[in-house]
Amino acid sequence: MADSKPQNDNLRRVFELTREMLALADEGDRDRRDDSCAILYGILRDAGYQLRKLATKEKQRHQTTGTWD
């Protein structure tokens, strides 16, 4: 977004990264051949959800303060 604030652009990038993390975790689980990969993709999925939760809270703060565009 050309006219948006850099801090909001960065949050949008976090949301995109978490979507990619969760998609990769799904693909990795589907294609894995051993339990150690399952652990890796489970951690990736968990981290994606945790980051999304933090980014959502930050977005809500921006909206509350009127800095979200």
N, C-alpha and C positions, 0 to 999 in steps of 0.2 A: 504494500500500500504506500503510494508515493507521499501522501499527505498525513500519514499516521505518525504518532510519536514513536521514537526509537525504542523506548521501554515496552511499548505495547507490541511492536514488531518482534522484539525478542521473546515476549511471552507467546506470541503466535508461533514462533519457531519452536518453542518448547512443546507446544501442543502437537505440531507436526512430527517432531522427533519421537514423542511418545506413541503416536500412531504407528510410526515405522518400527519402533521397538516392539510393540505388541504384535504387529504383523509378522515380524521376523521370529518372535517367540512361537507363534502359531506354526509358521513354516518349519522351523527347527524341530518342534515337537512332532510334526507330521513325518519328517524325513529322518529322524534320529534312529540310531542303531544300538545305542547303549544307554545305561542309566546315568552315566556322568554327563552326557549331553542333556538329558532330561533335567538335571540339576541346573546346568547352565541356562537353559531356556526358561526354567522356572524363576530363576533369579532375575533374568532379563525382564520377564513379564511383571514380576513384583516391583522392580525398579520403575518400570514404565507407569504402572498404576500409582505408585507413590509420587513420582514427579508430576503426573497429571493432577493428582489431588492438590499438591502444593501450588501448581500453576493456576488451578481453578480458584483457590483461595486468594491468590495474588490478583487475579483478574477481578474478583469480586471487590477487593479493596480499591482497585483502580476505578471501578464503576461507582463505588460509594463516594469516592473523593472527586468524581467528575473528571478523572484523567484518562478514562478509557474512551477510545474513539472507534 
